[in-house]
Amino acid sequence: MRIQKLVSEIGRDLVRFEKAVYSIKSRAIQIAVIVVFAPLFTLILLCKFSFLVGTRRRQRLIVAAPASAILAVIRFLVPKKAFDRIFVQAIEDFREEYYHEVANGREWRAEWLHVCLYLTLISTLFLWLGTSTAKRVFDLWKII
């Protein structure tokens, strides 16, 4: 149902854009509007189309846990002790809240939580890398 609504919305957008452009009297202004707004309009249509394709792909029953890709990268970069101490609790809290939102039908909120988790994990990773590097430099400086 949602996919059909999105397809009809894309069609209406195309018709509205075409009517608006061809209602302009001057041919030069018509061409200018098409040249200026066509890339933006194409980008919007591509975003809607990617959402359309993405919703079809989400019909799978078995999927990877949220944020599993970035966790693999963080596990590779960070020692196990630091990973367990810093990142595991944030992941567990996120997944609990994420599944709660999905179960209640608030998919937009679940997606927003997903984005926030990525931002949090990336900022925490850079902060950890910075403090870890500073600590090692300080330890080397003490030795000298």
C-alpha positions as CSV (number, residue, x, y, z in Angstrom):
1,M,0.0,0.0,0.0
2,R,2.8,2.4,1.0
3,I,4.7,1.6,-2.2
4,Q,1.7,2.3,-4.4
5,K,1.2,5.6,-2.6
6,L,4.8,6.6,-3.2
7,V,4.7,5.6,-6.9
8,S,1.5,7.7,-7.4
9,E,3.2,10.6,-5.5
10,I,6.2,10.5,-7.9
11,G,3.9,10.6,-10.9
12,R,2.0,13.6,-9.5
13,D,5.3,15.4,-8.9
14,L,6.3,14.8,-12.5
15,V,3.0,16.1,-13.8
16,R,3.0,19.2,-11.6
17,F,6.6,20.0,-12.6
18,E,5.8,19.6,-16.3
19,K,2.6,21.8,-16.0
20,A,4.5,24.5,-14.1
21,V,7.3,24.7,-16.6
22,Y,5.1,24.7,-19.7
23,S,2.8,27.4,-18.2
24,I,5.6,29.9,-18.5
25,K,5.2,32.0,-21.6
26,S,8.9,32.7,-22.4
27,R,10.8,29.7,-24.0
28,A,14.1,31.0,-22.7
29,I,12.8,31.1,-19.1
30,Q,11.3,27.6,-19.6
31,I,14.7,26.3,-20.6
32,A,16.4,28.2,-17.7
33,V,14.0,26.7,-15.2
34,I,14.5,23.2,-16.6
35,V,18.3,23.6,-16.5
36,V,18.3,25.0,-12.9
37,F,15.7,22.8,-11.3
38,A,16.0,19.5,-13.2
39,P,19.0,18.3,-11.3
40,L,17.3,19.0,-8.0
41,F,14.1,17.4,-9.1
42,T,16.0,14.4,-10.4
43,L,17.7,14.1,-7.0
44,I,14.4,14.2,-5.2
45,L,13.0,11.5,-7.6
46,L,16.1,9.3,-7.0
47,C,15.7,9.7,-3.2
48,K,12.0,8.6,-3.5
49,F,13.0,5.7,-5.8
50,S,15.7,4.5,-3.5
51,F,13.2,4.6,-0.6
52,L,10.8,2.6,-2.8
53,V,13.5,0.0,-3.5
54,G,14.6,0.0,0.1
55,T,11.1,-0.7,1.4
56,R,10.9,-3.7,-0.9
57,R,14.2,-5.1,0.4
58,R,13.1,-4.7,4.0
59,Q,10.5,-7.4,3.7
60,R,13.1,-10.1,4.6
61,L,12.5,-11.9,7.9
62,I,16.1,-12.4,8.9
63,V,18.2,-9.3,9.0
64,A,21.5,-8.3,10.6
65,A,21.2,-6.5,13.9
66,P,21.2,-2.7,13.7
67,A,24.7,-1.2,13.6
68,S,26.4,-4.5,13.1
69,A,28.6,-3.1,10.3
70,I,30.1,-0.3,12.3
71,L,30.5,-2.6,15.3
72,A,32.8,-4.9,13.2
73,V,34.9,-1.9,12.3
74,I,35.1,-0.7,15.9
75,R,36.0,-4.2,17.2
76,F,38.8,-4.2,14.7
77,L,40.2,-0.8,15.8
78,V,39.7,-1.0,19.5
79,P,41.1,-3.5,22.0
80,K,38.6,-5.9,23.6
81,K,38.9,-4.4,27.1
82,A,38.1,-0.9,25.8
83,F,35.3,-2.2,23.5
84,D,33.6,-4.0,26.4
85,R,34.0,-1.0,28.8
86,I,33.0,1.8,26.4
87,F,30.9,0.6,23.5
88,V,29.0,-2.5,24.5
89,Q,26.6,-0.7,26.9
90,A,25.7,2.0,24.4
91,I,25.0,-0.7,21.8
92,E,22.8,-2.7,24.2
93,D,20.8,0.3,25.2
94,F,20.3,1.4,21.6
95,R,19.2,-2.0,20.5
96,E,16.7,-2.3,23.3
97,E,15.2,1.1,22.5
98,Y,15.3,0.4,18.7
99,Y,13.4,-2.8,19.0
100,H,10.9,-1.2,21.3
101,E,10.2,1.6,18.8
102,V,9.9,-0.9,15.9
103,A,7.5,-3.1,18.0
104,N,5.3,0.0,18.6
105,G,5.2,0.9,14.9
106,R,7.3,4.0,15.1
107,E,9.8,3.2,12.3
108,W,10.7,6.8,11.7
109,R,11.9,7.1,15.4
110,A,13.8,3.8,15.1
111,E,15.6,5.1,12.0
112,W,16.4,8.3,13.8
113,L,17.8,6.3,16.7
114,H,19.9,4.4,14.2
115,V,21.4,7.7,12.9
116,C,22.0,9.0,16.4
117,L,23.8,5.7,17.3
118,Y,26.1,6.0,14.3
119,L,26.9,9.6,15.3
120,T,27.5,8.7,18.9
121,L,29.7,5.7,18.1
122,I,31.8,7.6,15.6
123,S,32.3,10.5,17.9
124,T,33.1,8.2,20.8
125,L,35.6,6.2,18.7
126,F,37.4,9.4,17.7
127,L,37.4,10.6,21.3
128,W,38.8,7.3,22.4
129,L,41.4,7.2,19.7
130,G,42.5,10.8,20.6
131,T,42.7,10.1,24.4
132,S,44.5,6.8,23.8
133,T,47.0,8.4,21.6
134,A,47.6,11.3,24.0
135,K,48.0,8.8,26.9
136,R,50.7,6.9,24.9
137,V,52.5,10.1,24.0
138,F,52.5,11.2,27.6
139,D,53.8,7.8,28.7
140,L,56.6,8.0,26.2
141,W,57.4,11.6,27.3
142,K,57.6,10.4,30.9
143,I,60.1,7.7,29.9
144,I,62.4,10.2,28.1
